[in-house]
């Protein structure tokens, strides 16, 4: 799994203009099972995405397709981790097999 930390590099006005396209992108990634959670940081200077387990190259390609990335509105820091404990009742997508 991955934690992706977005940091905005543009004004909130430009972020807000791109937000509908970014949300449509997120919807598609959730539907495909690629993303588990997403939302803005507080204070609103970026966002967080929790992504499913996948090859890093695939994640990088998915993030490059984000309208925020395509418009140069955010930078992305990716941290990979292995979830060894989950809260009761939390179901995560199964790990992709090579």
Secondary structure, 3 states (H helix, E strand, C coil): CEEEEEEECCCHHHHHHHHHHHHHHHHHHHHCCCEEEEEECCCCCEEEEEECCCCHHHHHHHHHCCHHHHCCCEEEEEEECCCCCCCCCCCCCCCCCC
